[in-house]
């Protein structure tokens, strides 16, 4: 899959506001050029650069950049490089640039979830930036039919650093997504996920591996041999043998049977709390 230009969501020119070092940027290119001019210690240039307003930003365009196209940022960055001292230029190595772009691209997608969804939707498709640059891109434009022959191993193409950065980020996002819905193997003893803390004990959700519906029971303090908090797992020894501790919270409100909806995918902590009856009346 090839991308090119500010209208393409995967482009560094694309309007995708995000916050970096406590400042708001309209696109990756603006943040990248800003870091560049600050590395060159051109602070006046940096102040002017913050006035840039992207052409797709709903606010009025800045007089400094009449059409608001991000390509002007690239030209501005090149002008700044001509004014930089040799010592400052040495700090702006290729490795430093690639690391910075990778970080900024990650911020772009993590802070714009609709873009992250688009990236994940590419599955395992090759991603290539289509322009004449043979370092950051593949050396061919998007309308060139030769792009159909692209693979990372094909020496006829450029290094495609941008495409590789995007594919690496996609891999990490997929891994995170898979980990968030993964369920551990059934243990030999019942396991309770601590869902709520009470003065006289903890509310645990019994995880049923043959049925995603959780049962909520009280785990009294007298059974606890260690300090537990919300989100911790607890495997009680005598809880099952004592009927009074096996009382289900009968008025749990309409719990879903979809495990992924009652477990918070980002933290594996219960996303829905139980409404527990007066457990004293059950003893």
TORKOLLO-786222 format. One line per field, with one value per residue (C-alpha): residue number from 1; z, y, x. Coordinates in Angstrom, 2 decimals, decimal comma. Last residue first. Layout:
REM residues N
i = [NUM  ...] .
z = [Z  ...] .
y = [Y  ...] .
x = [X  ...] .
***
This chain:
REM residues 283
i = [283  282  281  280  279  278  277  276  275  274  273  272  271  270  269  268  267  266  265  264  263  262  261  260  259  258  257  256  255  254  253  252  251  250  249  248  247  246  245  244  243  242  241  240  239  238  237  236  235  234  233  232  231  230  229  228  227  226  225  224  223  222  221  220  219  218  217  216  215  214  213  212  211  210  209  208  207  206  205  204  203  202  201  200  199  198  197  196  195  194  193  192  191  190  189  188  187  186  185  184  183  182  181  180  179  178  177  176  175  174  173  172  171  170  169  168  167  166  165  164  163  162  161  160  159  158  157  156  155  154  153  152  151  150  149  148  147  146  145  144  143  142  141  140  139  138  137  136  135  134  133  132  131  130  129  128  127  126  125  124  123  122  121  120  119  118  117  116  115  114  113  112  111  110  109  108  107  106  105  104  103  102  101  100  99  98  97  96  95  94  93  92  91  90  89  88  87  86  85  84  83  82  81  80  79  78  77  76  75  74  73  72  71  70  69  68  67  66  65  64  63  62  61  60  59  58  57  56  55  54  53  52  51  50  49  48  47  46  45  44  43  42  41  40  39  38  37  36  35  34  33  32  31  30  29  28  27  26  25  24  23  22  21  20  19  18  17  16  15  14  13  12  11  10  9  8  7  6  5  4  3  2  1] .
z = [57,18  54,34  56,14  56,72  52,94  52,42  48,65  46,26  43,21  41,12  39,28  35,51  33,81  35,73  35,47  32,56  32,18  28,65  27,64  30,74  31,47  31,45  27,73  26,53  28,60  26,70  28,98  29,97  33,54  33,96  37,41  40,05  42,35  43,26  44,48  44,67  48,03  47,95  51,16  53,30  51,64  52,96  50,95  47,95  49,98  51,74  49,51  47,90  44,63  44,47  41,43  41,71  39,73  42,74  45,65  47,71  50,81  51,81  53,89  53,26  54,59  57,67  55,47  53,98  50,23  49,25  46,06  42,52  39,77  36,33  33,06  30,56  30,81  30,50  31,99  34,91  36,55  40,06  40,55  43,99  46,36  49,13  52,89  55,94  55,00  51,34  48,25  44,78  41,74  42,93  40,22  41,71  40,66  41,40  41,68  39,04  36,85  33,52  30,91  30,79  28,65  25,88  24,98  25,89  24,70  21,18  20,96  22,32  19,77  16,96  18,08  18,18  14,68  13,33  14,80  12,99  9,75  10,11  10,78  7,86  5,52  6,66  6,24  2,67  1,80  -1,90  -4,52  -7,19  -4,42  -3,80  -0,25  1,28  -1,37  -4,13  -7,52  -7,62  -7,25  -10,90  -11,82  -10,97  -9,78  -6,19  -7,10  -7,10  -5,04  -2,22  0,61  3,55  1,97  -1,76  -1,95  -5,29  -3,71  -2,63  1,06  1,29  3,45  2,76  3,71  6,92  8,34  6,65  9,03  11,94  10,31  9,70  13,31  14,49  12,35  14,01  17,37  16,93  20,00  19,61  15,87  15,99  19,08  17,27  14,26  16,56  18,13  14,80  13,38  16,32  16,09  12,34  12,73  15,50  13,45  10,43  12,52  13,60  16,38  13,78  12,29  15,51  15,45  11,77  12,57  11,27  8,76  5,78  7,95  8,71  4,99  4,67  7,55  5,95  2,74  4,69  6,57  3,26  2,24  5,13  3,07  4,96  1,77  2,95  5,31  7,26  7,09  9,18  7,93  9,68  12,16  10,83  10,39  6,96  5,54  8,64  10,75  11,19  13,96  15,90  13,15  14,00  17,54  16,24  13,80  16,65  18,61  15,96  18,30  15,50  17,71  18,09  14,31  13,97  16,81  15,14  11,77  13,25  15,13  11,97  9,84  12,27  11,86  13,52  16,56  20,11  22,67  26,02  24,80  21,98  21,76  18,73  15,78  12,73  9,54  7,07  6,13  7,86  5,44  6,70  6,49  2,80  2,00  2,82  0,12  -0,76  0,45  -1,11  0,00] .
y = [-15,59  -14,34  -11,31  -10,09  -9,99  -7,03  -7,31  -6,30  -4,05  -5,21  -2,92  -2,88  -2,34  -5,14  -4,78  -6,30  -2,89  -1,65  -4,16  -3,37  -6,70  -6,62  -5,97  -8,41  -11,16  -10,94  -12,39  -8,93  -8,15  -6,89  -5,34  -7,69  -8,24  -11,83  -11,25  -14,95  -16,62  -18,87  -17,41  -18,85  -22,22  -22,76  -25,30  -23,02  -20,23  -22,57  -22,16  -18,79  -17,89  -14,10  -11,95  -8,23  -5,65  -3,71  -4,23  -7,09  -7,23  -10,76  -13,62  -12,76  -15,19  -13,15  -10,08  -11,64  -12,46  -11,54  -13,00  -11,80  -14,35  -13,46  -14,52  -15,60  -19,24  -22,22  -20,26  -18,95  -16,04  -15,44  -11,71  -10,75  -8,18  -7,47  -7,53  -5,89  -2,24  -2,95  -2,94  -3,65  -5,74  -8,14  -10,78  -14,18  -17,42  -20,88  -23,54  -25,53  -22,48  -22,01  -20,63  -16,84  -14,85  -12,62  -9,62  -6,91  -9,01  -9,22  -5,46  -4,73  -7,08  -5,47  -2,01  -3,12  -4,62  -1,47  0,62  -1,53  -1,23  2,56  2,93  0,60  2,72  5,86  4,31  3,24  2,16  2,97  0,49  -1,52  -3,47  -5,56  -6,92  -4,58  -5,72  -3,55  -5,00  -3,30  -0,02  -0,39  0,86  4,42  6,42  6,62  8,09  6,09  6,32  4,01  6,56  7,84  6,99  6,87  10,16  10,25  9,79  6,98  6,13  2,37  0,09  -3,65  -5,30  -7,38  -6,00  -2,64  -2,24  -1,69  1,52  2,73  2,02  3,96  6,88  6,86  6,67  9,98  10,40  6,99  7,48  10,87  9,98  6,93  9,06  11,48  8,68  7,10  10,54  11,27  7,95  8,38  11,92  11,00  8,08  10,32  12,77  16,22  16,74  17,23  20,08  22,08  21,88  22,89  26,01  26,26  28,89  26,53  24,05  26,72  27,15  23,40  23,40  26,20  24,22  21,24  23,40  24,81  21,25  21,37  23,42  26,37  28,27  31,71  30,57  33,68  35,13  32,20  30,32  30,63  27,85  24,64  23,07  21,44  24,01  23,61  26,69  27,70  30,24  27,78  28,13  31,80  30,96  28,22  30,62  32,98  30,06  29,02  26,78  24,26  21,61  24,04  24,30  20,51  19,93  22,38  20,69  17,35  18,81  20,53  17,42  15,22  17,28  20,04  20,38  21,17  21,84  20,10  18,18  16,71  17,08  15,84  17,25  14,98  17,03  14,88  16,12  13,19  11,00  7,97  9,69  10,62  14,09  15,67  13,76  10,18  6,71  3,31  0,00] .
x = [-23,99  -26,23  -27,63  -24,08  -23,43  -25,72  -26,14  -23,37  -23,69  -20,77  -18,35  -17,96  -14,57  -12,93  -9,18  -7,20  -5,50  -6,09  -8,77  -10,93  -12,60  -16,39  -16,67  -13,99  -15,61  -18,90  -21,57  -22,70  -23,60  -27,13  -26,71  -25,39  -28,35  -27,61  -24,06  -23,32  -22,86  -19,80  -18,36  -21,15  -20,68  -17,16  -15,18  -14,77  -13,19  -10,79  -7,74  -8,30  -6,55  -6,41  -5,63  -4,92  -6,91  -8,11  -5,75  -4,38  -2,19  -1,33  -2,74  -6,36  -8,93  -9,79  -10,26  -13,38  -13,50  -17,04  -18,44  -19,13  -19,74  -18,36  -20,08  -17,41  -18,46  -16,11  -13,24  -15,28  -13,47  -14,76  -15,08  -13,78  -15,23  -12,77  -13,11  -14,60  -14,11  -14,80  -12,55  -13,91  -13,02  -10,31  -10,06  -10,82  -9,19  -10,51  -7,79  -5,87  -5,52  -7,35  -4,94  -4,70  -7,10  -5,78  -7,92  -5,39  -2,46  -3,86  -4,41  -0,96  0,62  -1,41  -0,31  3,32  3,12  1,47  4,28  6,84  4,85  4,66  8,38  9,13  7,02  8,80  12,26  11,45  15,00  14,56  13,40  15,20  16,89  13,76  14,09  11,49  9,00  7,60  6,69  3,29  5,19  6,25  2,78  3,83  0,80  2,06  5,42  8,64  11,85  10,75  10,55  12,58  15,90  15,20  13,28  11,46  8,01  5,69  5,90  5,49  3,35  3,44  0,14  0,07  -3,20  -3,90  -6,85  -4,46  -3,23  -6,77  -7,72  -4,66  -5,84  -9,27  -7,48  -5,71  -3,47  -1,86  -1,44  0,27  2,29  3,68  4,58  6,41  8,46  9,40  10,24  12,53  14,35  14,83  16,16  18,58  19,88  20,34  22,35  21,17  23,70  26,43  24,40  24,68  28,48  28,57  26,49  22,92  21,82  21,59  19,69  17,08  16,39  15,95  13,48  11,46  11,25  9,96  7,49  6,27  5,38  2,92  0,42  -1,06  -1,91  -0,75  2,01  3,09  -0,45  -1,75  -4,78  -8,12  -9,09  -10,65  -7,18  -6,99  -4,54  -2,37  -1,67  1,96  2,50  4,66  7,26  7,76  8,82  11,10  12,75  13,51  14,91  17,41  19,40  20,13  18,53  15,65  15,38  15,26  12,81  10,44  10,94  9,88  6,90  5,64  6,19  4,27  1,10  -0,92  1,31  0,27  2,99  3,54  6,61  4,52  0,74  -1,17  -3,09  -3,43  -3,56  -1,59  1,89  3,63  1,67  -0,25  -3,66  -3,16  -4,45  -1,08  0,77  1,72  0,85  1,53  0,00] .
***
